[in-house]
Amino acid sequence: QAAGIDVKMVTGDHLNIARETARIVGMSTQILPGETIREASYTRDELIRDAGGFAQVLPRDKREVVLALQSRYDLVVGMTGDGVNDAPALSAAQCG
């Protein structure tokens, strides 16, 4: 945090699992359902910026999180993932 790095959890896992995992590892537990970011808007982009992450997301939701942070806020975005469903977001991020 002191370096200006913000970590968000963006997962297909259930909301309760994501929140508990975030709590255990010391991340923000302000994890929201993925459906809250499916409609493009300025409010959605603010939600993406301010939330600790999103659960029950689709692969396209992960990509939209990356693109919103890059285009709206001019942030450098890194992404990790372990499955084919992460490929769209990984390819959009500057670091993957």
Secondary structure by P-SEA (a helix, b strand, c coil): ccccbbbbbbccccaaaaaaaaaaaccccccccccccccccaaaaaaaacccccccccaaaaaaaaaaaaaccccbbbbbbccccaaaaaaacccc
